[in-house]
Amino acid sequence: MQLHGRTILLTGATGGIGRALARSLAEAGAQLLLVARDAVALEQLGHALPCAGAPHRTLAVDLTQADAPRQVQAFCADVPLSVLINNAGTSELNFLQDTLPETIERQFALNLTAPVLLTRLLLPQLLRQESALVLNIGSAFGSIGYPGFSVYCASKFGLRGFSEALRRELADTGVGVLHVAPRATRTTLNSERVVAMNHALGNAMDDPLHVARQVLNGIERDRRGTVVLGWPERLYAVINAVLPAVTDRALRKALPVIQRFARQSS
Ligand SMILES: NC(=O)c1ccc[n+]([C@@H]2O[C@H](COP(=O)([O-])OP(=O)(O)OC[C@H]3O[C@@H](n4cnc5c(N)ncnc54)[C@H](OP(=O)(O)O)[C@@H]3O)[C@@H](O)[C@H]2O)c1
């Protein structure tokens, strides 16, 4: 898909990956509809981005609120929407028994329920285009269950399943579904504890711009299905699907280190 002149809705636009995506998409000539909660940050981002045609627009909304999908639908009702990027997300390192119920609900609401409801409401608009795309930003933890992230993993496994089923449901339409799953990335999503844990375990962390480039590459090459970013994470995802006991053993060895960092908060 050529991005020049396309209208693209991007949630989580002010975050680490969101900003990198917004810049890359704007540089490619897309008109952006930017969504997050912080109105000031959104305004500043909108003004700072290069603009090829129609000005970028912003909407400050909490996507976990019941009326949010309707607000987003109204926000983009008058534009030819070509791409919906469900990118907003949240995560917390904690063992399940130390996780508050409201933290569990927030992760499911933002990482899974919001993309599903938003996609449902915006699909009629996307279907009016000759070609359109739903792009869900998942996680390598949507393919590999990781200790300390059981709730986040559950939400991202859910998003991957949703993306796969929807892609098959829309197979005879012009709307494609792409699910991109980054590995750990240097953004404020990850607390200092997570960064320190990744360091201790030797887990690589990507630059958000690298992730944005891979996402753009996926859009421009009309990729469909799931793309796990990073090596060896892509291989680990396959091994985990075929031989989960191998991953069990590797993560059993890492468990004391993960426990040390996870328990720092509880
Ligand atoms: N960073 C990583 O290591 C990593 C790895 C794999 C996958 N991912 C995925 O990549 C995506 C982007 O992550 P990121 O690292 O860029 O996160 P981030 O830097 O924490 O940014 C999160 C974005 O979501 C917005 N947001 C948060 N809560 C919201 C809410 N209730 N309603 C509306 N917007 C909300 C934030 O803006 P406001 O606070 O202003 O609302 C911000 O724009 C997420 O889906 C994440 O799961 C990240």
The ligand as a Tripos MOL2 file, in Angstrom:
@<TRIPOS>MOLECULE
LIG
   48    52     1     0     0
SMALL
NO_CHARGES

@<TRIPOS>ATOM
      1 N1          7.8150   -0.8500   24.5570 N.am      1 LIG1
      2 C1          7.8780   -2.1750   24.4540 C.2       1 LIG1
      3 O1          8.7970   -2.8370   25.0040 O.2       1 LIG1
      4 C2          6.8700   -2.9160   23.6190 C.ar      1 LIG1
      5 C3          7.1710   -4.2330   23.2120 C.ar      1 LIG1
      6 C4          6.2350   -4.9440   22.4750 C.ar      1 LIG1
      7 C5          5.0200   -4.3650   22.1670 C.ar      1 LIG1
      8 N2          4.7500   -3.0790   22.5690 N.ar      1 LIG1
      9 C6          3.4330   -2.5300   22.2410 C.3       1 LIG1
     10 O2          3.5850   -1.3640   21.4660 O.3       1 LIG1
     11 C7          2.5020   -0.4720   21.6900 C.3       1 LIG1
     12 C8          3.0290    0.9190   22.0020 C.3       1 LIG1
     13 O3          3.8370    0.8110   23.1720 O.3       1 LIG1
     14 P1          4.8580    1.9480   23.6350 P.3       1 LIG1
     15 O4          6.0560    1.2480   24.1230 O.co2     1 LIG1
     16 O5          5.0010    2.9970   22.6010 O.co2     1 LIG1
     17 O6          4.0620    2.5140   24.9050 O.3       1 LIG1
     18 P2          4.1340    3.9570   25.5930 P.3       1 LIG1
     19 O7          5.3820    4.6590   25.2300 O.co2     1 LIG1
     20 O8          3.8300    3.7200   27.0300 O.co2     1 LIG1
     21 O9          2.8960    4.7360   24.9120 O.3       1 LIG1
     22 C9          1.5700    4.3630   25.1800 C.3       1 LIG1
     23 C10         0.6560    5.2680   24.3740 C.3       1 LIG1
     24 O10        -0.6990    4.8760   24.6430 O.3       1 LIG1
     25 C11        -1.4260    6.0200   25.1350 C.3       1 LIG1
     26 N3         -2.3890    5.5590   26.1280 N.ar      1 LIG1
     27 C12        -2.1170    4.9650   27.3160 C.ar      1 LIG1
     28 N4         -3.2380    4.7120   27.9850 N.ar      1 LIG1
     29 C13        -4.2540    5.1470   27.1960 C.ar      1 LIG1
     30 C14        -5.6610    5.1800   27.3280 C.ar      1 LIG1
     31 N5         -6.2740    4.6940   28.4270 N.pl3     1 LIG1
     32 N6         -6.4080    5.7060   26.3300 N.ar      1 LIG1
     33 C15        -5.8060    6.2080   25.2220 C.ar      1 LIG1
     34 N7         -4.4780    6.2000   25.0380 N.ar      1 LIG1
     35 C16        -3.7100    5.6820   26.0150 C.ar      1 LIG1
     36 C17        -0.3410    6.9290   25.7300 C.3       1 LIG1
     37 O11        -0.7030    8.3000   25.7520 O.3       1 LIG1
     38 P3         -1.5010    8.9630   26.9910 P.3       1 LIG1
     39 O12        -0.7880    8.5300   28.2420 O.co2     1 LIG1
     40 O13        -1.4750   10.4330   26.7370 O.co2     1 LIG1
     41 O14        -2.8750    8.4270   26.8980 O.co2     1 LIG1
     42 C18         0.7660    6.7310   24.7200 C.3       1 LIG1
     43 O15         0.5070    7.5140   23.5880 O.3       1 LIG1
     44 C19         1.6830   -1.0900   22.8370 C.3       1 LIG1
     45 O16         0.5710   -1.7710   22.3170 O.3       1 LIG1
     46 C20         2.6540   -2.0690   23.4670 C.3       1 LIG1
     47 O17         1.9850   -3.1460   24.1020 O.3       1 LIG1
     48 C21         5.6520   -2.3400   23.2710 C.ar      1 LIG1
@<TRIPOS>BOND
     1     1     2 1
     2     2     3 2
     3     2     4 1
     4     4     5 ar
     5     4    48 ar
     6     5     6 ar
     7     6     7 ar
     8     7     8 ar
     9     8     9 1
    10     8    48 ar
    11     9    10 1
    12     9    46 1
    13    10    11 1
    14    11    12 1
    15    11    44 1
    16    12    13 1
    17    13    14 1
    18    14    15 2
    19    14    16 1
    20    14    17 1
    21    17    18 1
    22    18    19 2
    23    18    20 1
    24    18    21 1
    25    21    22 1
    26    22    23 1
    27    23    24 1
    28    23    42 1
    29    24    25 1
    30    25    26 1
    31    25    36 1
    32    26    27 ar
    33    26    35 ar
    34    27    28 ar
    35    28    29 ar
    36    29    30 ar
    37    29    35 ar
    38    30    31 1
    39    30    32 ar
    40    32    33 ar
    41    33    34 ar
    42    34    35 ar
    43    36    37 1
    44    36    42 1
    45    37    38 1
    46    38    39 2
    47    38    40 1
    48    38    41 1
    49    42    43 1
    50    44    45 1
    51    44    46 1
    52    46    47 1
@<TRIPOS>SUBSTRUCTURE
     1 LIG1         1 GROUP 0 **** ****
